Amino acid sequence: KITVIITAQQGTDPTVTHILFLYHSSADKSQSKSEYTCRGSESRNVRSFIFKRKIAHKDLLAELYQYTPSNSPAPNRLPNGVNFCDMVGNVVRAERNPLSGKSFCSDRELERFLSSPSPRAIWLDSFWWIFHERYQPNKEIQNKLFDRIAQNYAFLLLNESKSHYEEALLKKLPTLLSKAVYTSFCCCFPQSWFNTHEFKSSICNTMSLWISGIYPCLQSYNSWDYSELDPERFRREKLILQRRLLKKREFSLFTSKRCISQGPRQNKKVLCPKTLVLRKAAKLVKRISEARELENMLPKQSHPACKSPELISNFFNLYGKSPLIVYFLQNYACLQHCGKDVLIVRRERTKSIPESVLTYAEVINLTLSNMKKRRDNLHQLSWLHRNEWNYFDEYLKGLQENFLRYLRGIREGALS
């Protein structure tokens, strides 16, 4: 059980509120730490599960999944046997820079934070709240989930163990939770399609509004590493890229061996390109080279070929309030009027460009395709034109020959 003692104090700054928690479960706390600490972000155990579940099943579709309600105060586990620690590994790997392989904090620290009791509970309850919001609306269950999310978020801010990356982790929390919920949906329901602007923006908006009280940047999910967050969808694309990279490596290795083998025959030093010289490189250099090669193979991002949406004047609250904290204070602190609002007018984009709008690359490809079709049609028309003229020339020649034969017949008849 949780015993909550709350003292509210407001001084000159009305936004300052002191809240004291007493959490009487030292034994449960130590047990939860050992139970929920995930290790091994390098493992890809979630893929073995996905490969085994290729057969179509209604539980693998989010639209047909039957939720089983539970009266337990603990959050429900992820459906279809998906391991929570595998999802933590997906998020940790997705936070790494593709070139340097580094994140804004250490992998171990990020794993420890995401698998700690409060973020874990917020993660799972947010997953099921969005599931009910989209597929099985149930206000009673959603209200319970939101209530528990608010309590865990308040506990995270005030009572969770601190770390060197505390400020960075809290600032990145909306993004981390958005990625966490997205990869959970992708791996729990691999036969559903979640790579849409509507679904991803819904997750990002919900997490950001709950925690910070403001909307995130439009289409912030474009910079996500979907090869880690949605491994099933990117499996084939990655295999194709690996095959291309393997062919390039084989060609480079063949060229270098040929260059080396020709050296003794010519009895002179053969100058080979430096990139073809076989030498040992550090692991970081190899990883950066491979990441750059893969990045060069990926299609470049192209912007929509249309006018950007107009900026709209909206009110922005400088004292942005977290709905989770406001809900917690109003329901558990008996503090009905906390803080203050300072509104300013700012211009911002509230509408994104529809996905149906063609990009510049698509417009160029479509134009080149139309030019090729017109060029082919012109060639075909020229070919028909030449054939018609050839046929007409042959026809005139035939008429002329017949006419000449007719004249010769008349002349011969007259002479005889």
C-alpha positions in Angstrom: 0.0 0.0 0.0 1.0 3.6 -0.4 0.6 6.2 2.3 0.5 9.7 0.9 1.0 12.8 3.1 0.7 16.1 1.2 1.5 19.6 2.3 0.9 22.5 -0.1 2.6 25.8 0.4 2.4 28.9 -1.8 4.6 31.8 -1.3 5.5 34.7 -3.5 5.9 32.4 -6.5 2.5 30.8 -6.9 4.0 28.0 -9.1 6.1 26.6 -6.2 4.3 23.7 -4.5 6.0 21.3 -2.1 4.7 17.8 -1.9 5.9 15.1 0.4 5.5 11.4 -0.2 6.1 8.6 2.2 6.4 5.3 0.4 6.3 2.4 2.9 7.5 -0.6 0.9 11.3 -0.9 1.1 11.2 -4.6 0.6 8.9 -4.3 -2.5 11.1 -1.5 -3.8 14.2 -3.6 -3.8 12.3 -6.5 -5.3 10.9 -4.3 -8.1 14.3 -3.0 -8.9 15.8 -6.4 -9.4 12.7 -7.5 -11.3 12.4 -4.6 -13.7 16.0 -3.8 -14.5 16.5 -4.8 -18.1 19.9 -5.7 -19.5 21.4 -6.3 -22.9 20.2 -3.6 -25.3 22.3 -5.4 -28.0 20.0 -8.4 -28.1 17.2 -8.7 -30.7 15.0 -11.3 -29.0 11.9 -9.7 -30.2 12.6 -10.8 -33.8 12.6 -14.4 -32.9 9.1 -13.9 -31.6 8.0 -12.1 -34.8 9.4 -14.9 -37.0 7.5 -17.5 -35.1 4.2 -15.7 -35.5 4.0 -15.3 -39.3 0.7 -17.2 -39.4 -2.2 -14.9 -39.6 -4.0 -14.7 -36.2 -6.7 -12.3 -35.0 -4.6 -11.5 -31.8 -1.8 -10.1 -34.0 -4.2 -7.5 -35.3 -4.8 -4.6 -32.9 -8.3 -4.2 -34.4 -9.3 -7.7 -33.4 -7.4 -8.2 -30.2 -9.6 -9.0 -27.2 -8.5 -7.2 -24.1 -8.8 -9.0 -20.8 -9.5 -6.6 -17.9 -7.6 -7.1 -14.7 -8.3 -5.9 -11.2 -4.6 -5.9 -10.2 -3.1 -2.5 -9.2 0.0 -3.3 -11.3 0.0 -2.4 -15.0 -1.0 -5.1 -17.5 1.8 -6.7 -19.4 2.3 -6.3 -23.1 0.0 -8.6 -25.2 1.0 -11.6 -27.3 3.9 -12.6 -25.1 6.2 -9.6 -26.1 8.9 -9.1 -23.5 9.1 -5.6 -22.0 12.9 -5.7 -21.8 13.0 -6.3 -25.6 11.0 -3.1 -26.1 13.4 -1.3 -23.8 16.3 -2.5 -26.0 14.5 -1.2 -29.1 14.2 2.3 -27.6 17.7 2.4 -26.3 19.1 1.4 -29.7 16.8 3.9 -31.5 18.3 6.7 -29.4 21.9 6.0 -30.7 23.4 8.2 -33.3 23.7 6.1 -36.5 27.2 7.4 -37.2 28.8 7.6 -33.8 26.7 5.0 -32.1 26.3 7.2 -29.0 23.2 8.5 -27.3 22.5 11.5 -25.1 23.3 9.3 -22.1 24.8 5.9 -21.6 22.9 2.8 -22.7 23.0 1.3 -19.2 21.6 4.5 -17.6 18.8 4.7 -20.1 17.9 1.0 -19.6 17.9 1.5 -15.9 15.6 4.5 -16.2 13.1 3.0 -18.6 12.9 -0.3 -16.6 12.5 1.4 -13.2 9.0 1.0 -11.7 7.6 4.5 -12.4 8.6 4.9 -16.1 7.7 1.2 -16.7 4.2 1.7 -15.2 3.7 4.9 -17.3 4.9 3.1 -20.4 2.5 0.2 -20.0 -0.5 2.2 -18.9 0.0 4.7 -21.7 0.1 1.7 -24.2 -3.2 0.4 -22.9 -4.8 3.8 -22.7 -4.0 4.5 -26.4 -5.2 0.9 -27.3 -8.6 1.6 -25.7 -8.8 5.1 -27.2 -8.3 3.8 -30.7 -9.7 0.3 -30.8 -11.8 -0.5 -27.7 -13.1 2.8 -26.0 -13.8 2.3 -22.4 -13.9 5.5 -20.3 -13.9 3.6 -17.0 -10.7 1.8 -17.7 -9.1 4.8 -19.4 -9.8 7.0 -16.3 -8.2 4.4 -14.1 -5.2 4.2 -16.3 -4.8 8.0 -16.5 -5.2 8.2 -12.7 -2.4 5.7 -12.2 -0.2 7.4 -14.9 -0.6 10.8 -13.0 0.4 9.2 -9.7 3.5 7.4 -11.2 4.6 10.6 -13.0 4.4 12.6 -9.8 6.3 9.9 -8.0 8.9 9.9 -10.7 9.5 13.7 -10.4 9.6 13.7 -6.6 10.7 10.3 -5.2 12.5 8.4 -8.0 16.2 7.8 -7.5 18.3 10.6 -9.1 21.0 10.2 -11.6 23.6 12.3 -13.5 21.3 12.4 -16.6 18.1 13.3 -14.6 17.5 16.6 -16.4 18.2 15.2 -19.9 16.0 12.1 -19.2 13.0 14.2 -18.0 13.3 16.6 -21.0 13.4 13.6 -23.4 10.6 11.7 -21.6 7.8 12.6 -24.0 9.9 11.5 -27.0 11.1 8.3 -25.2 7.5 7.4 -24.3 6.3 8.1 -27.8 8.9 5.8 -29.3 8.2 3.2 -26.5 4.5 3.1 -27.2 5.1 3.0 -31.0 7.5 0.1 -30.9 5.3 -1.8 -28.5 2.3 -1.5 -31.0 4.5 -2.6 -33.9 5.9 -5.6 -32.1 2.8 -6.7 -30.3 0.6 -6.4 -33.4 2.9 -7.1 -36.3 0.1 -7.7 -38.7 -1.4 -4.2 -38.2 -0.1 -1.2 -40.0 1.0 1.7 -37.8 3.3 3.6 -40.1 0.8 6.5 -40.7 0.9 10.1 -40.0 -2.4 9.9 -38.1 -1.2 7.2 -35.7 2.3 8.5 -35.0 1.1 12.1 -34.5 -1.6 10.9 -32.2 1.0 9.1 -30.0 3.4 12.1 -30.0 0.6 14.6 -29.2 -0.8 12.5 -26.4 2.6 12.0 -24.7 3.7 15.6 -25.0 0.4 17.1 -24.0 0.2 14.9 -20.9 3.7 15.6 -19.7 4.5 19.1 -20.8 1.1 20.6 -21.7 2.1 21.7 -25.2 2.1 20.1 -28.7 5.4 18.6 -30.0 7.0 19.8 -33.3 5.0 18.7 -36.3 6.2 15.4 -37.8 8.9 15.0 -35.1 8.7 11.3 -35.8 10.4 11.7 -39.1 13.8 11.5 -37.4 13.1 8.2 -35.6 15.1 5.1 -36.3 12.4 2.8 -37.6 14.8 -0.1 -38.2 14.9 -0.5 -34.4 11.4 0.6 -33.5 9.6 -1.3 -36.3 12.0 -4.2 -37.1 9.4 -6.3 -39.0 8.7 -3.6 -41.5 12.3 -2.8 -42.1 13.6 -6.4 -42.2 13.4 -6.8 -45.9 14.8 -3.3 -46.7 17.7 -3.9 -44.4 18.4 -7.3 -46.0 18.5 -5.6 -49.4 20.9 -2.9 -48.2 23.1 -5.6 -46.6 23.3 -7.5 -49.9 24.3 -4.3 -51.8 26.9 -3.5 -49.2 28.2 -7.1 -49.4 28.6 -6.8 -53.1 30.5 -3.6 -52.8 32.8 -5.2 -50.2 33.4 -8.2 -52.4 34.2 -6.0 -55.3 36.6 -3.9 -53.2 38.3 -7.0 -51.9 38.6 -8.5 -55.4 40.2 -5.3 -56.6 42.6 -5.1 -53.7 43.7 -8.8 -54.2 44.2 -8.2 -57.9 46.2 -5.2 -57.2 48.4 -7.1 -54.7 48.8 -10.1 -57.0 50.1 -8.0 -59.8 52.9 -6.6 -57.7 55.5 -9.4 -57.9 55.0 -9.9 -61.6 55.9 -6.4 -62.5 58.8 -6.3 -60.0 57.9 -2.8 -59.0 55.7 -1.1 -56.5 52.1 -0.9 -57.5 50.2 2.1 -56.3 46.8 1.1 -55.1 44.1 3.4 -53.8 44.3 3.9 -50.1 40.7 2.8 -49.6 41.6 -0.6 -51.0 44.6 -1.3 -48.8 43.9 -4.1 -46.3 44.5 -2.8 -42.8 42.9 -3.2 -39.5 40.6 -0.4 -38.4 39.1 0.4 -35.1 35.6 -0.8 -34.3 34.3 2.7 -34.2 35.8 3.5 -37.6 34.2 0.4 -39.1 30.8 1.2 -37.6 30.9 4.8 -38.9 31.9 3.6 -42.4 29.2 1.0 -42.5 26.6 3.5 -41.2 27.7 6.1 -43.9 27.4 3.5 -46.6 24.0 2.5 -45.5 22.9 6.1 -45.2 24.1 6.8 -48.8 22.1 3.8 -50.0 18.9 5.0 -48.4 16.7 7.3 -50.4 17.2 11.0 -49.7 14.3 12.8 -48.0 12.4 15.0 -50.3 10.1 17.8 -49.2 6.5 18.2 -50.4 6.1 20.2 -53.6 3.5 22.7 -52.3 3.1 25.8 -50.3 3.9 25.5 -46.7 0.9 25.9 -44.3 0.4 29.4 -43.0 1.4 30.4 -39.5 -1.5 30.9 -37.2 -1.6 33.1 -34.1 -2.2 31.0 -30.9 -1.9 31.6 -27.2 1.2 30.0 -25.5 1.4 29.6 -21.8 4.8 30.4 -20.5 4.0 28.5 -17.3 3.1 25.4 -19.2 1.2 23.0 -17.0 1.4 19.3 -17.1 -2.1 17.8 -17.1 -0.8 14.8 -15.2 0.5 17.0 -12.4 -2.6 19.3 -12.4 -4.8 16.2 -12.1 -2.6 14.8 -9.3 -2.7 18.1 -7.4 -6.5 18.5 -7.8 -7.3 14.9 -6.7 -4.6 14.1 -4.2 -3.3 17.5 -2.8 -6.6 19.4 -2.4 -4.9 22.3 -4.2 -7.5 23.6 -6.6 -5.7 26.8 -7.7 -2.0 26.2 -8.1 0.4 28.3 -10.1 -0.5 31.0 -12.6 -0.9 31.4 -16.3 1.1 33.9 -18.5 -0.2 33.8 -22.0 1.6 35.3 -25.0 0.6 35.2 -28.7 2.9 33.4 -31.0 2.7 32.3 -34.6 3.0 28.6 -35.2 2.0 25.9 -37.6 -1.0 23.8 -36.5 -1.6 21.9 -39.7 0.8 19.6 -41.4 1.1 18.9 -45.1 -1.1 15.9 -46.1 0.8 12.7 -47.1 -1.0 12.6 -50.4 0.9 15.7 -51.6 3.7 14.8 -54.0 7.3 15.5 -53.1 9.8 17.3 -55.3 11.5 14.0 -56.0 8.2 12.4 -57.0 7.3 15.4 -59.2 10.7 15.1 -60.9 10.3 11.3 -61.4 6.8 11.8 -62.7 7.9 14.5 -65.1 10.8 12.3 -66.4 8.4 9.4 -66.7 6.0 11.6 -68.7 8.8 12.8 -70.9 9.9 9.2 -71.6 6.3 8.3 -72.5 6.0 11.2 -74.8 9.4 10.4 -76.3 8.4 6.8 -76.9 5.1 8.0 -78.4 7.0 10.3 -80.7 9.3 7.5 -81.7 6.3 5.3 -82.4 4.5 8.0 -84.3 7.7 8.6 -86.4 8.0 4.9 -87.1 4.3 4.8 -88.2 4.9 7.9 -90.3 7.9 6.3 -92.0 6.0 3.0 -92.6 3.1 4.9 -94.0 5.3 6.9 -96.4 7.2 3.7 -97.4 3.9 2.0 -98.1 2.7 5.0 -100.0 5.9 5.1 -102.1 5.6 1.4 -102.8 2.0 1.9 -103.8 2.9 4.7 -106.1 5.6 2.7 -107.6 3.2 -0.1 -108.3 0.7 2.2 -109.9 3.5 3.7 -112.0 4.7 0.3 -113.1 1.2 -0.8 -114.0 0.7 2.4 -116.0 3.9 2.0 -117.9 3.0 -1.6 -118.7 -0.4 -0.4 -119.9 1.3 2.2 -122.1 3.7 -0.4 -123.5 0.8 -2.7 -124.3 -1.0 0.1 -126.2 2.2 1.0 -128.1 2.9 -2.6 -129.1 -0.7 -3.0 -130.2 -0.5 0.1 -132.3 2.7 -1.0 -134.0 1.4 -4.4 -134.7 
